[in-house]
């Protein structure tokens, strides 16, 4: 499974890139725009080809799911601790984020998958994750119910290493959005993940 997380701030040709990545085989797009107001988010969603709405995952403005036919929602660690996911667990797919294997192992099976980060030093947040032990800790994975998605520093060179370590999928952010050619970067990552 290959996921892409949107950049926090708008980048040039972002929506065109999103639609093209879906056409190239993107599984899921996580829309993480913490500063985006409701009307701006509606405008953003309206520009994405409606064919791909079932593959969108909202990090905010969850109520828009009803209007756009989106049934996937992501909850931050702090939101999970406050149980903000409760109204969404019955008929939706929910995911969350963790930063250590102990927390991941304790997740209940209501969660479809969890990002665990930082797997490698971050591409988009310079200096973040340089001393991370997440990759090493994966061998202590004990949760068979929740898919584990590697996040942080995932690029062409690291995809296979993350999958070999036991990740069920990878989430791309910097590898796509920090690239001069995001579509080509995405296509190369997909190809490498399928080898």
BABA-557079 format. One line per 8 residues: number of its first residue (from 1); their letters; for each residue x, y, z of N, C-alpha, C. Coordinates in nm, 3 decimals, padded with zeros to 5 digits, m for minus. Layout:
N
NUM) A) X:Y:Z:X:Y:Z:X:Y:Z | ...
% end
This chain:
195
1) XXXXXXXX) 00.085:m00.118:00.000:00.000:00.000:00.000:00.090:00.124:00.000 | 00.063:00.214:m00.094:00.137:00.340:m00.100:00.040:00.455:m00.078 | 00.072:00.536:00.020:m00.010:00.653:00.052:00.074:00.778:00.031 | 00.008:00.886:00.001:00.074:01.016:m00.006:00.001:01.109:00.089 | 00.080:01.188:00.161:00.025:01.290:00.250:00.047:01.425:00.184 | m00.056:01.507:00.183:m00.042:01.639:00.121:00.055:01.725:00.203 | 00.119:01.821:00.136:00.202:01.915:00.211:00.112:02.006:00.293 | 00.163:02.053:00.407:00.081:02.142:00.490:00.044:02.269:00.415
9) XXXXXXXX) 00.141:02.325:00.346:00.117:02.448:00.271:00.103:02.414:00.124 | 00.026:02.496:00.054:m00.002:02.472:m00.087:00.128:02.475:m00.169 | 00.140:02.384:m00.263:00.254:02.386:m00.354:00.202:02.404:m00.497 | 00.290:02.444:m00.584:00.253:02.471:m00.724:00.195:02.345:m00.788 | 00.086:02.361:m00.859:00.021:02.251:m00.933:m00.018:02.134:m00.843 | m00.049:02.163:m00.719:m00.076:02.054:m00.624:m00.193:01.965:m00.666 | m00.304:02.027:m00.702:m00.422:01.946:m00.736:m00.398:01.865:m00.864 | m00.333:01.926:m00.963:m00.301:01.850:m01.084:m00.213:01.730:m01.050
17) XXXXXXXX) m00.118:01.752:m00.961:m00.029:01.643:m00.919:m00.109:01.534:m00.848 | m00.202:01.574:m00.761:m00.286:01.477:m00.690:m00.364:01.391:m00.790 | m00.432:01.457:m00.882:m00.512:01.380:m00.979:m00.425:01.288:m01.064 | m00.307:01.336:m01.102:m00.217:01.251:m01.182:m00.165:01.132:m01.101 | m00.135:01.153:m00.974:m00.087:01.041:m00.892:m00.195:00.933:m00.880 | m00.320:00.975:m00.866:m00.427:00.875:m00.862:m00.432:00.797:m00.993 | m00.417:00.867:m01.103:m00.418:00.798:m01.232:m00.301:00.702:m01.247 | m00.193:00.731:m01.175:m00.073:00.645:m01.181:m00.075:00.533:m01.079
25) XXXXXXXX) m00.182:00.524:m00.998:m00.193:00.410:m00.907:m00.185:00.441:m00.759 | m00.195:00.568:m00.721:m00.195:00.602:m00.579:m00.310:00.532:m00.508 | m00.282:00.469:m00.394:m00.386:00.398:m00.319:m00.472:00.495:m00.239 | m00.408:00.579:m00.158:m00.482:00.671:m00.073:m00.409:00.804:m00.063 | m00.485:00.913:m00.056:m00.428:01.046:m00.033:m00.478:01.096:00.102 | m00.384:01.124:00.192:m00.417:01.183:00.320:m00.412:01.335:00.306 | m00.526:01.399:00.326:m00.532:01.545:00.315:m00.507:01.604:00.452 | m00.384:01.647:00.471:m00.342:01.704:00.600:m00.311:01.852:00.577
33) XXXXXXXX) m00.408:01.934:00.604:m00.399:02.079:00.586:m00.450:02.145:00.714 | m00.369:02.141:00.822:m00.420:02.187:00.951:m00.464:02.333:00.955 | m00.410:02.416:00.868:m00.448:02.557:00.870:m00.561:02.590:00.771 | m00.607:02.493:00.696:m00.705:02.520:00.591:m00.845:02.537:00.651 | m00.906:02.651:00.620:m01.042:02.679:00.667:m01.143:02.594:00.591 | m01.264:02.587:00.644:m01.367:02.501:00.586:m01.393:02.530:00.438 | m01.417:02.656:00.404:m01.448:02.689:00.264:m01.331:02.658:00.171 | m01.211:02.680:00.221:m01.093:02.650:00.141:m01.081:02.500:00.119
41) XXXXXXXX) m01.115:02.423:00.221:m01.112:02.277:00.208:m01.217:02.230:00.108 | m01.333:02.290:00.112:m01.438:02.254:00.014:m01.387:02.281:m00.128 | m01.324:02.396:m00.147:m01.268:02.428:m00.278:m01.161:02.330:m00.320 | m01.079:02.289:m00.224:m00.972:02.192:m00.251:m01.032:02.059:m00.298 | m01.131:02.011:m00.222:m01.193:01.883:m00.255:m01.265:01.888:m00.389 | m01.328:02.002:m00.417:m01.400:02.016:m00.544:m01.309:02.005:m00.666 | m01.182:02.034:m00.648:m01.087:02.029:m00.761:m01.031:01.889:m00.784 | m01.050:01.800:m00.687:m01.004:01.662:m00.705:m01.111:01.585:m00.781
49) XXXXXXXX) m01.071:01.504:m00.875:m01.164:01.424:m00.954:m01.250:01.340:m00.859 | m01.382:01.355:m00.868:m01.475:01.286:m00.777:m01.458:01.134:m00.781 | m01.406:01.084:m00.889:m01.380:00.940:m00.902:m01.290:00.891:m00.788 | m01.206:00.981:m00.736:m01.107:00.941:m00.635:m01.151:00.973:m00.492 | m01.270:01.025:m00.470:m01.314:01.057:m00.335:m01.306:00.938:m00.238 | m01.341:00.817:m00.284:m01.330:00.703:m00.190:m01.186:00.677:m00.144 | m01.089:00.736:m00.213:m00.948:00.715:m00.176:m00.889:00.833:m00.099 | m00.975:00.926:m00.059:m00.929:01.040:00.019:m00.944:01.013:00.168
57) XXXXXXXX) m00.851:01.064:00.245:m00.854:01.049:00.391:m00.845:01.190:00.451 | m00.947:01.227:00.525:m00.950:01.361:00.586:m00.882:01.361:00.722 | m00.799:01.463:00.746:m00.736:01.482:00.877:m00.809:01.590:00.957 | m00.891:01.668:00.889:m00.970:01.773:00.954:m01.104:01.783:00.880 | m01.193:01.866:00.930:m01.322:01.890:00.863:m01.393:01.758:00.831 | m01.399:01.672:00.931:m01.456:01.538:00.912:m01.601:01.542:00.862 | m01.674:01.645:00.899:m01.815:01.652:00.857:m01.830:01.659:00.706 | m01.726:01.701:00.636:m01.733:01.707:00.489:m01.740:01.568:00.428
65) XXXXXXXX) m01.707:01.468:00.505:m01.715:01.331:00.453:m01.852:01.298:00.397 | m01.956:01.343:00.468:m02.094:01.315:00.422:m02.119:01.381:00.286 | m02.076:01.504:00.269:m02.104:01.578:00.146:m02.025:01.526:00.025 | m01.907:01.470:00.052:m01.820:01.429:m00.058:m01.808:01.277:m00.071 | m01.882:01.204:00.009:m01.872:01.058:00.000:m01.737:01.005:00.045 | m01.677:01.073:00.140:m01.548:01.032:00.195:m01.573:00.960:00.327 | m01.521:00.839:00.338:m01.547:00.760:00.459:m01.419:00.718:00.529 | m01.311:00.789:00.499:m01.182:00.758:00.563:m01.137:00.881:00.641
73) XXXXXXXX) m01.101:00.857:00.768:m01.064:00.969:00.855:m00.940:00.932:00.936 | m00.851:01.030:00.948:m00.728:01.007:01.024:m00.730:01.092:01.150 | m00.685:01.033:01.260:m00.686:01.102:01.389:m00.545:01.107:01.446 | m00.503:01.227:01.487:m00.373:01.243:01.548:m00.369:01.168:01.681 | m00.248:01.149:01.730:m00.232:01.077:01.856:m00.312:01.144:01.968 | m00.304:01.276:01.976:m00.375:01.347:02.083:m00.527:01.334:02.068 | m00.574:01.332:01.943:m00.718:01.315:01.919:m00.763:01.174:01.958 | m00.677:01.077:01.932:m00.710:00.939:01.969:m00.721:00.926:02.120
81) XXXXXXXX) m00.629:00.990:02.192:m00.633:00.982:02.337:m00.759:01.048:02.393 | m00.811:01.146:02.320:m00.935:01.211:02.361:m01.058:01.142:02.303 | m01.035:01.031:02.231:m01.140:00.947:02.172:m01.229:01.024:02.075 | m01.171:01.115:02.000:m01.248:01.190:01.902:m01.292:01.104:01.784 | m01.237:00.984:01.772:m01.275:00.895:01.663:m01.407:00.824:01.689 | m01.454:00.823:01.812:m01.572:00.743:01.849:m01.692:00.761:01.756 | m01.732:00.883:01.719:m01.850:00.895:01.630:m01.828:00.839:01.489 | m01.703:00.806:01.456:m01.672:00.766:01.319:m01.640:00.618:01.304
89) XXXXXXXX) m01.639:00.544:01.412:m01.590:00.406:01.405:m01.688:00.307:01.341 | m01.817:00.335:01.344:m01.915:00.237:01.298:m01.911:00.210:01.148 | m01.919:00.315:01.067:m01.934:00.296:00.923:m01.820:00.353:00.841 | m01.711:00.382:00.905:m01.599:00.446:00.835:m01.470:00.369:00.860 | m01.369:00.405:00.783:m01.235:00.351:00.801:m01.154:00.457:00.874 | m01.095:00.419:00.986:m01.018:00.517:01.063:m00.873:00.474:01.074 | m00.786:00.574:01.078:m00.643:00.550:01.094:m00.590:00.651:01.194 | m00.468:00.625:01.241:m00.409:00.714:01.341:m00.257:00.715:01.326
97) XXXXXXXX) m00.192:00.792:01.411:m00.047:00.803:01.410:00.008:00.763:01.546 | 00.124:00.695:01.543:00.195:00.662:01.667:00.343:00.689:01.643 | 00.417:00.694:01.753:00.561:00.722:01.741:00.647:00.617:01.809 | 00.585:00.508:01.853:00.665:00.399:01.910:00.587:00.268:01.897 | 00.660:00.159:01.901:00.600:00.028:01.877:00.510:m00.015:01.994 | 00.539:00.030:02.113:00.456:m00.006:02.228:00.315:00.049:02.211 | 00.306:00.174:02.169:00.175:00.235:02.145:00.105:00.164:02.030 | 00.179:00.136:01.924:00.122:00.065:01.809:00.065:m00.071:01.853
105) XXXXXXXX) 00.141:m00.146:01.930:00.096:m00.279:01.974:m00.032:m00.274:02.057 | m00.057:m00.161:02.121:m00.175:m00.149:02.208:m00.299:m00.099:02.133 | m00.286:m00.066:02.005:m00.402:m00.016:01.930:m00.507:m00.126:01.915 | m00.632:m00.087:01.929:m00.740:m00.183:01.913:m00.774:m00.199:01.765 | m00.845:m00.307:01.731:m00.864:m00.340:01.590:m00.963:m00.250:01.517 | m01.020:m00.154:01.585:m01.105:m00.056:01.514:m01.022:00.028:01.416 | m00.890:00.032:01.438:m00.801:00.109:01.352:m00.760:00.024:01.233 | m00.783:00.075:01.111:m00.743:00.003:00.990:m00.591:m00.001:00.979
113) XXXXXXXX) m00.528:00.111:01.002:m00.382:00.117:00.996:m00.333:00.235:01.079 | m00.202:00.232:01.104:m00.141:00.342:01.180:m00.010:00.380:01.115 | 00.013:00.510:01.106:00.146:00.559:01.067:00.236:00.543:01.187 | 00.356:00.493:01.164:00.455:00.495:01.270:00.574:00.573:01.216 | 00.618:00.670:01.294:00.723:00.759:01.246:00.807:00.810:01.363 | 00.927:00.860:01.333:00.991:00.867:01.201:01.070:00.739:01.171 | 01.040:00.679:01.059:01.107:00.556:01.019:01.253:00.583:00.983 | 01.272:00.693:00.907:01.406:00.738:00.866:01.410:00.889:00.892
121) XXXXXXXX) 01.529:00.950:00.885:01.534:01.097:00.898:01.443:01.164:00.796 | 01.365:01.258:00.843:01.264:01.324:00.760:01.325:01.399:00.641 | 01.254:01.396:00.530:01.295:01.472:00.412:01.244:01.615:00.423 | 01.121:01.630:00.471:01.059:01.763:00.474:01.089:01.841:00.603 | 01.117:01.771:00.712:01.150:01.838:00.838:01.297:01.811:00.868 | 01.382:01.900:00.825:01.527:01.879:00.837:01.567:01.856:00.983 | 01.645:01.750:01.004:01.696:01.717:01.137:01.604:01.627:01.217 | 01.478:01.616:01.178:01.382:01.535:01.252:01.401:01.386:01.218
129) XXXXXXXX) 01.411:01.305:01.321:01.420:01.161:01.303:01.560:01.107:01.285 | 01.661:01.191:01.300:01.798:01.143:01.278:01.840:01.038:01.380 | 01.786:01.043:01.500:01.822:00.945:01.603:01.708:00.848:01.634 | 01.615:00.836:01.541:01.499:00.751:01.563:01.537:00.603:01.570 | 01.468:00.530:01.656:01.490:00.386:01.667:01.367:00.307:01.618 | 01.275:00.376:01.550:01.151:00.312:01.505:01.180:00.193:01.415 | 01.270:00.209:01.318:01.302:00.100:01.225:01.347:m00.024:01.303 | 01.434:m00.007:01.401:01.484:m00.119:01.481:01.372:m00.183:01.563
137) XXXXXXXX) 01.280:m00.101:01.610:01.178:m00.150:01.702:01.070:m00.234:01.633 | 01.063:m00.229:01.501:00.957:m00.300:01.428:00.961:m00.450:01.456 | 01.076:m00.504:01.488:01.085:m00.647:01.518:01.004:m00.686:01.643 | 00.964:m00.586:01.720:00.881:m00.612:01.839:00.732:m00.594:01.809 | 00.698:m00.589:01.683:00.557:m00.575:01.644:00.478:m00.697:01.691 | 00.365:m00.670:01.759:00.282:m00.779:01.812:00.134:m00.758:01.781 | 00.102:m00.662:01.701:m00.039:m00.629:01.673:m00.076:m00.681:01.534 | m00.153:m00.792:01.527:m00.189:m00.849:01.397:m00.310:m00.781:01.332
145) XXXXXXXX) m00.378:m00.694:01.405:m00.506:m00.638:01.357:m00.493:m00.504:01.287 | m00.387:m00.433:01.311:m00.373:m00.298:01.257:m00.254:m00.295:01.163 | m00.279:m00.251:01.038:m00.168:m00.242:00.942:m00.071:m00.133:00.987 | 00.056:m00.158:00.961:00.161:m00.064:01.002:00.215:00.006:00.877 | 00.205:00.136:00.876:00.250:00.216:00.761:00.372:00.299:00.802 | 00.481:00.279:00.733:00.604:00.353:00.763:00.594:00.496:00.711 | 00.631:00.590:00.797:00.628:00.732:00.761:00.756:00.797:00.811 | 00.807:00.888:00.730:00.925:00.964:00.770:01.047:00.921:00.691
153) XXXXXXXX) 01.091:01.007:00.602:01.211:00.979:00.524:01.194:00.872:00.419 | 01.070:00.840:00.385:01.046:00.735:00.285:01.068:00.795:00.146 | 01.164:00.741:00.077:01.190:00.782:m00.061:01.226:00.658:m00.142 | 01.268:00.682:m00.265:01.301:00.572:m00.355:01.399:00.474:m00.290 | 01.497:00.527:m00.220:01.602:00.443:m00.162:01.555:00.365:m00.040 | 01.452:00.415:00.029:01.412:00.353:00.157:01.287:00.267:00.151 | 01.213:00.271:00.042:01.086:00.198:00.037:01.105:00.049:00.066 | 01.194:m00.012:m00.009:01.210:m00.157:00.007:01.259:m00.193:00.147
161) XXXXXXXX) 01.348:m00.110:00.201:01.399:m00.134:00.337:01.285:m00.131:00.439 | 01.193:m00.036:00.421:01.079:m00.026:00.513:00.989:m00.149:00.500 | 00.963:m00.191:00.378:00.877:m00.308:00.357:00.945:m00.435:00.407 | 01.075:m00.445:00.382:01.150:m00.563:00.430:01.152:m00.570:00.583 | 01.148:m00.454:00.647:01.150:m00.451:00.793:01.017:m00.497:00.852 | 00.911:m00.501:00.768:00.783:m00.549:00.816:00.668:m00.451:00.804 | 00.693:m00.336:00.743:00.583:m00.241:00.722:00.486:m00.298:00.618 | 00.357:m00.271:00.637:00.255:m00.315:00.540:00.241:m00.216:00.426
169) XXXXXXXX) 00.294:m00.099:00.443:00.286:00.004:00.341:00.373:00.121:00.380 | 00.380:00.218:00.289:00.461:00.337:00.315:00.380:00.462:00.284 | 00.414:00.568:00.354:00.352:00.698:00.328:00.460:00.794:00.278 | 00.430:00.856:00.165:00.524:00.950:00.103:00.480:01.091:00.131 | 00.574:01.177:00.157:00.545:01.319:00.172:00.658:01.398:00.104 | 00.772:01.409:00.171:00.884:01.486:00.116:00.934:01.433:m00.017 | 00.934:01.301:m00.035:00.985:01.242:m00.159:00.907:01.293:m00.280 | 00.779:01.323:m00.259:00.695:01.374:m00.369:00.700:01.526:m00.374
177) XXXXXXXX) 00.666:01.589:m00.263:00.643:01.734:m00.265:00.770:01.816:m00.262 | 00.881:01.758:m00.219:01.009:01.831:m00.222:01.081:01.808:m00.354 | 01.026:01.725:m00.439:01.089:01.692:m00.567:01.059:01.799:m00.671 | 01.154:01.820:m00.761:01.132:01.911:m00.874:01.029:01.850:m00.970 | 01.022:01.719:m00.973:00.929:01.648:m01.061:00.847:01.549:m00.977 | 00.745:01.597:m00.908:00.671:01.511:m00.814:00.611:01.386:m00.877 | 00.556:01.398:m00.996:00.494:01.280:m01.058:00.600:01.174:m01.089 | 00.711:01.217:m01.145:00.817:01.120:m01.176:00.870:01.056:m01.049
185) XXXXXXXX) 00.884:01.135:m00.945:00.931:01.081:m00.817:00.832:00.977:m00.765 | 00.703:01.011:m00.772:00.600:00.917:m00.726:00.603:00.788:m00.808 | 00.612:00.800:m00.939:00.613:00.682:m01.026:00.733:00.592:m00.996 | 00.848:00.653:m00.971:00.967:00.573:m00.938:00.948:00.502:m00.804 | 00.887:00.569:m00.709:00.863:00.506:m00.578:00.769:00.387:m00.593 | 00.663:00.404:m00.670:00.568:00.293:m00.691:00.638:00.176:m00.757 | 00.715:00.206:m00.859:00.785:00.100:m00.931:00.878:00.025:m00.836 | 00.950:00.098:m00.752:01.043:00.035:m00.659:00.970:m00.050:m00.554
193) XXX) 00.852:m00.006:m00.515:00.775:m00.081:m00.415:00.719:m00.210:m00.473 | 00.703:m00.215:m00.602:00.646:m00.333:m00.666:00.751:m00.434:m00.708 | 00.879:m00.399:m00.696:00.986:m00.489:m00.740:00.992:m00.614:m00.654
% end
